[in-house]
Amino acid sequence: MLVLLGDSTAVGIGDLVPGGWRGFGPILSSAYADNGYRNHAVSGARLADVRRTQLPRALRDGPSAAVVIAGVNDTLRSDFSARRMHEDLDHVCRELTAAGVAVVTVRFHDQGRVFKLPGRLRRVLKDRIDEYNRVVDVVVARHGVRCVDLHTMPGAYELETWAVDRLHPSERGHRMLARAFAAELRAAGLPFGDVSLECSGGRELTVWHHAAWLVLKGIPWLWRRGADLLPLLWADQGPAEVFPAGLGPEDQLPVRS
């Protein structure tokens, strides 16, 4: 069985089909010879939610493969802590791999290049994404988890890859994720076939959809989220700590909270 754990991207938001959101989950599942599938993701979930609520449910399914994609919601909150994110992701991956599950997760891209955030806010969020990506690197090395790097994925910063909100993948973007996850799980020895990037059934978006969303919903969303992060725009963040050369999987995580 394939299980999904995570936030709104794992829910499938951005790939709208008749009947609701589809997303990469059903597309990836259709490429799996096992063909069992369950999605435990919840829109808005943070890594702590994945650890406390989604993980126990997923383990009860007895899965053979799992996709874990979460963390962005943590970077958008004023109580951001890379150390807590490390503890949560490490626990999730440790429990899944100990149960014999092949796990794949992601390193995130620069959100500000897609959403076009104001300069200072973009730098703050990029620093947080970079910190979390270092967390992912440590956890992946420690537990032998597979990983997809969204920053280096071909087409990651093309407009067609993103839904109208530019926060979630479009159908094309979800298909790109499904193809990348299938390749990683196949490399882990599971019978996943290839995934087509040919779109079918999803909502087709035009440049006008993007413009209208930005004016009617995007700017109000940015204003609300900015209120949570407002103190950071004037605070002196200081340089982010970096991993020293030769960091091993059992070393302490040198990131600031």
TORKOL-4160 file (C-alpha; in steps of 0.2 Angstrom, whole numbers, padded with zeros to 4 digits, m for minus):
257
<pt num="1" X="0000" Y="0000" Z="0000"/>
<pt num="2" X="0005" Y="0018" Z="m0004"/>
<pt num="3" X="0001" Y="0031" Z="0010"/>
<pt num="4" X="0003" Y="0050" Z="0009"/>
<pt num="5" X="0007" Y="0061" Z="0024"/>
<pt num="6" X="0008" Y="0080" Z="0023"/>
<pt num="7" X="m0001" Y="0096" Z="0020"/>
<pt num="8" X="m0012" Y="0104" Z="0006"/>
<pt num="9" X="0000" Y="0099" Z="m0008"/>
<pt num="10" X="m0002" Y="0080" Z="m0003"/>
<pt num="11" X="m0021" Y="0083" Z="m0002"/>
<pt num="12" X="m0020" Y="0087" Z="m0020"/>
<pt num="13" X="m0025" Y="0106" Z="m0020"/>
<pt num="14" X="m0021" Y="0114" Z="m0036"/>
<pt num="15" X="m0026" Y="0099" Z="m0047"/>
<pt num="16" X="m0045" Y="0102" Z="m0048"/>
<pt num="17" X="m0056" Y="0089" Z="m0057"/>
<pt num="18" X="m0074" Y="0085" Z="m0057"/>
<pt num="19" X="m0078" Y="0079" Z="m0040"/>
<pt num="20" X="m0064" Y="0088" Z="m0031"/>
<pt num="21" X="m0045" Y="0089" Z="m0029"/>
<pt num="22" X="m0035" Y="0075" Z="m0037"/>
<pt num="23" X="m0016" Y="0078" Z="m0035"/>
<pt num="24" X="m0001" Y="0067" Z="m0037"/>
<pt num="25" X="m0008" Y="0054" Z="m0025"/>
<pt num="26" X="m0020" Y="0045" Z="m0036"/>
<pt num="27" X="m0008" Y="0047" Z="m0051"/>
<pt num="28" X="0006" Y="0040" Z="m0042"/>
<pt num="29" X="m0005" Y="0026" Z="m0035"/>
<pt num="30" X="m0010" Y="0021" Z="m0053"/>
<pt num="31" X="0008" Y="0018" Z="m0057"/>
<pt num="32" X="0011" Y="0006" Z="m0042"/>
<pt num="33" X="0008" Y="m0013" Z="m0045"/>
<pt num="34" X="0002" Y="m0015" Z="m0027"/>
<pt num="35" X="m0012" Y="m0003" Z="m0031"/>
<pt num="36" X="m0017" Y="0000" Z="m0013"/>
<pt num="37" X="m0018" Y="0019" Z="m0008"/>
<pt num="38" X="m0023" Y="0030" Z="0006"/>
<pt num="39" X="m0021" Y="0048" Z="0009"/>
<pt num="40" X="m0019" Y="0055" Z="0027"/>
<pt num="41" X="m0014" Y="0072" Z="0022"/>
<pt num="42" X="m0023" Y="0087" Z="0029"/>
<pt num="43" X="m0023" Y="0105" Z="0022"/>
<pt num="44" X="m0014" Y="0117" Z="0033"/>
<pt num="45" X="m0005" Y="0103" Z="0042"/>
<pt num="46" X="0012" Y="0106" Z="0050"/>
<pt num="47" X="0026" Y="0093" Z="0053"/>
<pt num="48" X="0020" Y="0091" Z="0071"/>
<pt num="49" X="0002" Y="0087" Z="0065"/>
<pt num="50" X="0010" Y="0074" Z="0053"/>
<pt num="51" X="0019" Y="0066" Z="0068"/>
<pt num="52" X="0005" Y="0066" Z="0080"/>
<pt num="53" X="m0010" Y="0062" Z="0070"/>
<pt num="54" X="m0006" Y="0056" Z="0052"/>
<pt num="55" X="0009" Y="0045" Z="0056"/>
<pt num="56" X="m0001" Y="0033" Z="0068"/>
<pt num="57" X="m0015" Y="0031" Z="0056"/>
<pt num="58" X="m0003" Y="0028" Z="0041"/>
<pt num="59" X="0007" Y="0014" Z="0051"/>
<pt num="60" X="m0010" Y="0005" Z="0055"/>
<pt num="61" X="m0012" Y="0003" Z="0036"/>
<pt num="62" X="0004" Y="m0007" Z="0035"/>
<pt num="63" X="0011" Y="0002" Z="0020"/>
<pt num="64" X="0025" Y="m0003" Z="0009"/>
<pt num="65" X="0028" Y="0015" Z="0002"/>
<pt num="66" X="0025" Y="0032" Z="0009"/>
<pt num="67" X="0027" Y="0050" Z="0003"/>
<pt num="68" X="0030" Y="0064" Z="0016"/>
<pt num="69" X="0028" Y="0082" Z="0010"/>
<pt num="70" X="0026" Y="0095" Z="0024"/>
<pt num="71" X="0035" Y="0109" Z="0031"/>
<pt num="72" X="0030" Y="0125" Z="0021"/>
<pt num="73" X="0017" Y="0129" Z="0034"/>
<pt num="74" X="0030" Y="0129" Z="0048"/>
<pt num="75" X="0040" Y="0141" Z="0038"/>
<pt num="76" X="0025" Y="0153" Z="0037"/>
<pt num="77" X="0023" Y="0155" Z="0056"/>
<pt num="78" X="0030" Y="0166" Z="0069"/>
<pt num="79" X="0035" Y="0152" Z="0080"/>
<pt num="80" X="0046" Y="0144" Z="0067"/>
<pt num="81" X="0059" Y="0132" Z="0074"/>
<pt num="82" X="0070" Y="0122" Z="0063"/>
<pt num="83" X="0075" Y="0111" Z="0078"/>
<pt num="84" X="0057" Y="0106" Z="0081"/>
<pt num="85" X="0055" Y="0103" Z="0063"/>
<pt num="86" X="0070" Y="0091" Z="0064"/>
<pt num="87" X="0063" Y="0082" Z="0079"/>
<pt num="88" X="0046" Y="0079" Z="0070"/>
<pt num="89" X="0053" Y="0074" Z="0053"/>
<pt num="90" X="0066" Y="0063" Z="0061"/>
<pt num="91" X="0053" Y="0054" Z="0071"/>
<pt num="92" X="0041" Y="0052" Z="0056"/>
<pt num="93" X="0055" Y="0045" Z="0045"/>
<pt num="94" X="0062" Y="0034" Z="0059"/>
<pt num="95" X="0045" Y="0026" Z="0063"/>
<pt num="96" X="0041" Y="0023" Z="0045"/>
<pt num="97" X="0058" Y="0015" Z="0040"/>
<pt num="98" X="0058" Y="0005" Z="0056"/>
<pt num="99" X="0042" Y="m0003" Z="0050"/>
<pt num="100" X="0050" Y="m0007" Z="0033"/>
<pt num="101" X="0042" Y="0007" Z="0023"/>
<pt num="102" X="0051" Y="0014" Z="0008"/>
<pt num="103" X="0050" Y="0033" Z="0011"/>
<pt num="104" X="0052" Y="0048" Z="m0001"/>
<pt num="105" X="0051" Y="0066" Z="0005"/>
<pt num="106" X="0056" Y="0083" Z="m0003"/>
<pt num="107" X="0068" Y="0097" Z="m0002"/>
<pt num="108" X="0059" Y="0113" Z="m0006"/>
<pt num="109" X="0061" Y="0126" Z="m0019"/>
<pt num="110" X="0062" Y="0145" Z="m0017"/>
<pt num="111" X="0044" Y="0150" Z="m0014"/>
<pt num="112" X="0047" Y="0168" Z="m0017"/>
<pt num="113" X="0052" Y="0165" Z="m0035"/>
<pt num="114" X="0035" Y="0158" Z="m0039"/>
<pt num="115" X="0024" Y="0169" Z="m0028"/>
<pt num="116" X="0034" Y="0185" Z="m0031"/>
<pt num="117" X="0035" Y="0190" Z="m0013"/>
<pt num="118" X="0041" Y="0207" Z="m0007"/>
<pt num="119" X="0060" Y="0208" Z="m0005"/>
<pt num="120" X="0063" Y="0207" Z="0014"/>
<pt num="121" X="0049" Y="0194" Z="0016"/>
<pt num="122" X="0056" Y="0183" Z="0002"/>
<pt num="123" X="0073" Y="0183" Z="0011"/>
<pt num="124" X="0066" Y="0179" Z="0027"/>
<pt num="125" X="0056" Y="0164" Z="0020"/>
<pt num="126" X="0070" Y="0159" Z="0009"/>
<pt num="127" X="0082" Y="0158" Z="0024"/>
<pt num="128" X="0069" Y="0147" Z="0033"/>
<pt num="129" X="0067" Y="0135" Z="0018"/>
<pt num="130" X="0086" Y="0134" Z="0017"/>
<pt num="131" X="0086" Y="0129" Z="0036"/>
<pt num="132" X="0073" Y="0116" Z="0033"/>
<pt num="133" X="0082" Y="0109" Z="0018"/>
<pt num="134" X="0097" Y="0106" Z="0029"/>
<pt num="135" X="0086" Y="0097" Z="0041"/>
<pt num="136" X="0080" Y="0086" Z="0027"/>
<pt num="137" X="0097" Y="0082" Z="0021"/>
<pt num="138" X="0102" Y="0076" Z="0039"/>
<pt num="139" X="0086" Y="0066" Z="0041"/>
<pt num="140" X="0088" Y="0058" Z="0023"/>
<pt num="141" X="0106" Y="0053" Z="0027"/>
<pt num="142" X="0102" Y="0046" Z="0044"/>
<pt num="143" X="0087" Y="0035" Z="0039"/>
<pt num="144" X="0091" Y="0031" Z="0020"/>
<pt num="145" X="0076" Y="0040" Z="0015"/>
<pt num="146" X="0074" Y="0045" Z="m0004"/>
<pt num="147" X="0072" Y="0063" Z="m0008"/>
<pt num="148" X="0066" Y="0074" Z="m0023"/>
<pt num="149" X="0074" Y="0091" Z="m0024"/>
<pt num="150" X="0060" Y="0103" Z="m0030"/>
<pt num="151" X="0073" Y="0117" Z="m0033"/>
<pt num="152" X="0082" Y="0107" Z="m0046"/>
<pt num="153" X="0067" Y="0098" Z="m0054"/>
<pt num="154" X="0066" Y="0103" Z="m0072"/>
<pt num="155" X="0052" Y="0116" Z="m0075"/>
<pt num="156" X="0050" Y="0120" Z="m0056"/>
<pt num="157" X="0049" Y="0138" Z="m0059"/>
<pt num="158" X="0038" Y="0139" Z="m0075"/>
<pt num="159" X="0021" Y="0146" Z="m0073"/>
<pt num="160" X="0012" Y="0131" Z="m0080"/>
<pt num="161" X="0019" Y="0120" Z="m0066"/>
<pt num="162" X="0009" Y="0130" Z="m0053"/>
<pt num="163" X="m0010" Y="0132" Z="m0050"/>
<pt num="164" X="m0018" Y="0149" Z="m0050"/>
<pt num="165" X="m0013" Y="0153" Z="m0032"/>
<pt num="166" X="0006" Y="0149" Z="m0036"/>
<pt num="167" X="0007" Y="0140" Z="m0019"/>
<pt num="168" X="0001" Y="0123" Z="m0025"/>
<pt num="169" X="0006" Y="0113" Z="m0041"/>
<pt num="170" X="m0006" Y="0113" Z="m0056"/>
<pt num="171" X="m0011" Y="0097" Z="m0064"/>
<pt num="172" X="0006" Y="0097" Z="m0073"/>
<pt num="173" X="0015" Y="0101" Z="m0057"/>
<pt num="174" X="0007" Y="0086" Z="m0048"/>
<pt num="175" X="0011" Y="0075" Z="m0063"/>
<pt num="176" X="0029" Y="0081" Z="m0061"/>
<pt num="177" X="0029" Y="0076" Z="m0043"/>
<pt num="178" X="0021" Y="0059" Z="m0046"/>
<pt num="179" X="0034" Y="0055" Z="m0059"/>
<pt num="180" X="0048" Y="0060" Z="m0048"/>
<pt num="181" X="0041" Y="0051" Z="m0033"/>
<pt num="182" X="0039" Y="0035" Z="m0044"/>
<pt num="183" X="0057" Y="0036" Z="m0050"/>
<pt num="184" X="0063" Y="0037" Z="m0032"/>
<pt num="185" X="0052" Y="0023" Z="m0025"/>
<pt num="186" X="0057" Y="0012" Z="m0040"/>
<pt num="187" X="0075" Y="0015" Z="m0036"/>
<pt num="188" X="0071" Y="0009" Z="m0018"/>
<pt num="189" X="0066" Y="m0007" Z="m0026"/>
<pt num="190" X="0047" Y="m0005" Z="m0027"/>
<pt num="191" X="0037" Y="m0009" Z="m0043"/>
<pt num="192" X="0032" Y="0008" Z="m0049"/>
<pt num="193" X="0030" Y="0012" Z="m0067"/>
<pt num="194" X="0033" Y="0028" Z="m0076"/>
<pt num="195" X="0020" Y="0043" Z="m0075"/>
<pt num="196" X="0014" Y="0052" Z="m0090"/>
<pt num="197" X="0015" Y="0071" Z="m0090"/>
<pt num="198" X="0001" Y="0073" Z="m0102"/>
<pt num="199" X="m0013" Y="0082" Z="m0093"/>
<pt num="200" X="m0030" Y="0075" Z="m0094"/>
<pt num="201" X="m0046" Y="0080" Z="m0084"/>
<pt num="202" X="m0039" Y="0094" Z="m0074"/>
<pt num="203" X="m0044" Y="0113" Z="m0075"/>
<pt num="204" X="m0036" Y="0123" Z="m0088"/>
<pt num="205" X="m0029" Y="0140" Z="m0082"/>
<pt num="206" X="m0026" Y="0155" Z="m0092"/>
<pt num="207" X="m0015" Y="0171" Z="m0088"/>
<pt num="208" X="m0031" Y="0179" Z="m0084"/>
<pt num="209" X="m0035" Y="0167" Z="m0070"/>
<pt num="210" X="m0018" Y="0170" Z="m0062"/>
<pt num="211" X="m0020" Y="0189" Z="m0063"/>
<pt num="212" X="m0038" Y="0189" Z="m0056"/>
<pt num="213" X="m0032" Y="0177" Z="m0041"/>
<pt num="214" X="m0018" Y="0189" Z="m0037"/>
<pt num="215" X="m0029" Y="0204" Z="m0036"/>
<pt num="216" X="m0044" Y="0196" Z="m0027"/>
<pt num="217" X="m0036" Y="0183" Z="m0016"/>
<pt num="218" X="m0017" Y="0183" Z="m0017"/>
<pt num="219" X="m0014" Y="0201" Z="m0010"/>
<pt num="220" X="m0026" Y="0199" Z="0004"/>
<pt num="221" X="m0018" Y="0182" Z="0008"/>
<pt num="222" X="m0001" Y="0190" Z="0009"/>
<pt num="223" X="m0007" Y="0204" Z="0020"/>
<pt num="224" X="m0015" Y="0192" Z="0032"/>
<pt num="225" X="0001" Y="0181" Z="0032"/>
<pt num="226" X="0012" Y="0196" Z="0033"/>
<pt num="227" X="0004" Y="0201" Z="0050"/>
<pt num="228" X="0010" Y="0185" Z="0058"/>
<pt num="229" X="0028" Y="0188" Z="0051"/>
<pt num="230" X="0028" Y="0207" Z="0053"/>
<pt num="231" X="0040" Y="0207" Z="0067"/>
<pt num="232" X="0053" Y="0198" Z="0057"/>
<pt num="233" X="0054" Y="0211" Z="0044"/>
<pt num="234" X="0062" Y="0223" Z="0056"/>
<pt num="235" X="0071" Y="0211" Z="0067"/>
<pt num="236" X="0089" Y="0208" Z="0065"/>
<pt num="237" X="0089" Y="0189" Z="0060"/>
<pt num="238" X="0108" Y="0187" Z="0060"/>
<pt num="239" X="0117" Y="0175" Z="0049"/>
<pt num="240" X="0109" Y="0157" Z="0048"/>
<pt num="241" X="0120" Y="0144" Z="0055"/>
<pt num="242" X="0127" Y="0131" Z="0043"/>
<pt num="243" X="0132" Y="0113" Z="0044"/>
<pt num="244" X="0150" Y="0111" Z="0046"/>
<pt num="245" X="0159" Y="0100" Z="0033"/>
<pt num="246" X="0159" Y="0082" Z="0036"/>
<pt num="247" X="0143" Y="0082" Z="0046"/>
<pt num="248" X="0137" Y="0064" Z="0050"/>
<pt num="249" X="0119" Y="0057" Z="0052"/>
<pt num="250" X="0122" Y="0056" Z="0071"/>
<pt num="251" X="0129" Y="0074" Z="0073"/>
<pt num="252" X="0119" Y="0087" Z="0082"/>
<pt num="253" X="0108" Y="0098" Z="0071"/>
<pt num="254" X="0117" Y="0115" Z="0071"/>
<pt num="255" X="0102" Y="0126" Z="0066"/>
<pt num="256" X="0095" Y="0140" Z="0076"/>
<pt num="257" X="0077" Y="0140" Z="0083"/>
